[in-house]
Amino acid sequence: MELPVIQQLRELGLALAFGAIAGLVYDLLRPLRQGRWSTWTADALYALLLLLSLLLFALYAGRGRLRLFALIAMALSGSLWLWKISPLFRRMEFRRRRFVRRLTRKIQYWLEQKKKYSKTEKNS
């Protein structure tokens, strides 16, 4: 059975997106990988999500078949994500965490100052 070129291109694009999204999900699960059991749990969750989404991809995008070019495209885009984009993503995540930490400290300091000011105002 032949597959029209436009369908092959569609499946190729979906496979590339699938691999990149798989890399993103791996990066999103990375903070959960702290200890021995949490690493095992996060990896098992990732493998289960990947297996289920691969099954859905084969059923819907591949119309019941998982073609070799789709697997290669998934592997290439996932590898590209982890090799090139993941370090940028992790750096951005670190900066976001640092920003949130600083913002919380400033808000906490402001609330403490406000509390001190209100106590001194009541005592006066």
N, C-alpha and C positions, 0 to 999 in steps of 0.2 A: 504494500500500500504506500503510495507516494504522499508526501506532505508538501503542500504548496509553500513556496519560498516565503510568502508573507506570514504564514503560520510558523515557519521555522524562525523567522526574525522575531516574531512575537514571543515565542517560547525562549529564544536566546535572551531577549531583554528581561523577561521575567526571571530567568535563571540567574542572570547577573544581579538583579535586584535581590533575589533570594539569598545569594551568597553574601552580599553586603549587609543585609538585614541580619543574617546569622552572625556575622562578625560584630554587629552592633549589640545584639542580644548577649553575646559572650562578654563584651565590655560592660554591659549593664549588670551582669551577674558577677563581675569581678570583685566588687566590694564585699560580696557575701563569702568569698573564698578566703577566710581568715585562719581558721583552725583546721584540724584534720577532718572532723565530721562535717563541718560546714562546707569544706571543699568538696567532699564526696557528694554531699546533698546538692550543691550547686551544679556540679558536673552531671549528676544523674538527671536533674531537672533540665539542664541544657540538652542532654542527649535525648530525653523524652520529647521535648519541644521540637528539636530538630527532626527526629524520626516522624512525628505526627505531621509536621509541616511538609516534610519531603513526600509523605504519602499523599497529602492533599495536593501538593504540586503535581505529582504524577497523575492523580485522578482528574484534576480539572485543567491545569495548563497543558499537560502532556496528553490529555484525552486517553488516560489509561496506560500510558507508556512512559517510561523514564528513559530518555534517549541519552546516548553517550555525550553528545555535544552539550547537552544541558548540564550534565554532571561536571564536565570539564569547566564550563562557564561558572558554575557555582563555586567550584574549588578555586578558580582563578580570582574571582571577585572577593571571595572570603579571605583568601591569602593576601590580596592587595589591601583589603581593609585592615587586617591585622599587622601588615608590614608597614604601610604608609599612613593610614588614617587613624589607627588606634593610638599611636603615641600622641598625636595632636589632640585626640579626644580625651585621653587621660590627663594631659596637661591642662586642658580646658576644665575638666572635672575638678582637678586639684585647685585651680584658681577660683572656681565657683564655690567650692567648700571653704576656701580661705576667706573669700568675700563674705559668705554667710556667717562664718565664725566671727569676723571682725564686726560685722553689722550687729550681731547679737550682743557682743561685748559692749558696743557703743550704746545700744538700747538699754542694756542692763545698767551701765554706768549712769545714763540719763535718768533712769527710774530711781536708782539709789540717791542721786543728787536731788531729785524732786522730793523723795521721801524725807531726806534730811532737811531740806528747805521748809517743807510743810511742818515738820516737828519743831524746828526753831521758830517758825511763825506762830505756832500754837502756844509755845512757851513764853513768847513775848507779850 
